[in-house]
Amino acid sequence: MWPQISAIFWAQFRLTRNHLPRTNVGAILLGLIGLLWYGMFAGLGVMFALLFPALPKHELQRWLPAGLLGVFVFWQLIPLFTLSGGWSLQLNRLLPYPIKDSTLFSIEVMLRTTTAPEMILVLAGALAGLLRRPDVGILAAFALLLFIPLNLFLSLAIRESVLHAFARNKFREVFTIVIVSIGIVPQILARTKLGHRLLPYLLDAAHAPGAPWREVSALSLGSSNWYVSLAILAGWTWLCYWLARRQFEKGLRREDAFRAGASANDLAPARGRKASIFDGLADIPNRLFKDPLAALLQKEYRSLLRMPRFRVMFGMACVFSVVFFIPMALNESRRGGAGFLSNNFLVVATLYGFLIVSDALLLNVFGFDRAATQIYFVSPIPFRSVLIAKNLTAITFVLLQSVCVLIVASIVRIALTPMNVLNAVAAAAVVGIFFLSVGNMTSVLMARPLDPAETFRKQSGGRMQLWLLICAAGMFVLVGLAFLARWATDLSWAMLAVLAIELIIGYIVYRVAIDSAVEKAVDSRERLIDSLTKGAGSSVIGLGLS
């Protein structure tokens, strides 16, 4: 087994190293961002290493189970909240090789450490702190590491269950709503009175007899009934192992079925599918535009509305962008008086939803087309018309997202005024035209294929994530200047005036950017098509980064 594992990891390391950029500004910035993020959790681990020896043991017995419960929740729920599954095996590429299922399962379990490496740093710091206590034995302190296998097994079981749920069309969007609901719980607990009321119950849950985090805490602090705690923890670990192995084997059978080819029953619904309301909406371009622009728009609307990944992202942009900020707005209202978020809720929620859909809708417009992009270069259609059609499609969905945000905000009774609505529309227009300008260039220069059926995996590359971060920073600058003008003059119309000036500038930038993008695409069409022909995700034999 170990030679196979080492061979897969070595091949992955070499392929990943060749795939990633060498030393450049983008790589350095991404490295610094990663260093800052993981440095925060490393600092938290160092704090625990310094704090644990000074705490009285009764305080440690009270709060260590709660801390382990927090580690458990972060490890299992944050990947669902961010739709990120860490490194994982691409089983469809490995099944043709003579590798045992148990070997694949072992590798997949070890890869679950990439789901939440932050918690490994935190647990390492807690372990160092326990080892520095004279009243805690060395073996007892190392019992803290027994919490890792349980989380690895359970993380794999949850991941496989989520992938199976996303593979079913009827439950994909419903499951996304569940994930959104899970993601908003920490905000509600932290920003409202409900969190303070539930704090005693959460502490009781942390100290519940038989809970794995309580038993790990008891073992690591040298409980007198260590054999009972060890037996309970072994039972929880075996249960998580059984769930993980069962779900993993289901995934293997699913991959075998896909390799065998789709059956006629899989295609029957497509042949007998009735026209839906979305089909009627997709026909609107024929009434407003002439070909080829009308045909291109119709194709974009129909294809995007049928893609599971886009439907999930668009649904999150419409709902989650509002729900995420509701607890903070309620917290400001509870404190009395209207704060920044209460006065500008619609602007903030609209722009946040804008960022959610920008990756696939604005910055990588050929991602879903993939190899089919070559049709744009062999058909008698100006490439400029193709970009304009994709830009108009993006504008349409951004408008729909803004309307949905307005409707949801009205349903939850967020205080809205006509000026708030006007500011949100103006801010979305300014940010949108600059995003379109940047997106036309990045879509040509950094094109990357996207799997429309993969909803649980992040498919954007490192450079694209860097550009998304840069665009987000630019968005804050553009909107921030408008807010600054309103604050300095104490006039609501000052914000609209600044946004109007920025919109004019953005239009000029857009005209220049689209001409440059068309020229670059025509000159480097072979490289563009080659980039989109490669498989989605990381170009690997056995592993994929999400």
Helices and strands as residue ranges (DSSP letters): H 2-19, H 25-51, G 52-54, H 57-82, E 88-89, H 91-94, H 101-111, G 112-114, H 117-131, H 138-142, G 143-146, H 147-166, H 169-191, H 193-206, H 212-220, H 226-260, H 264-271, H 277-282, H 285-288, H 293-305, H 308-323, H 326-335, H 340-343, H 345-361, G 370-374, H 375-378, H 383-411, H 418-445, H 462-489, H 492-523, H 525-533, E 543-544
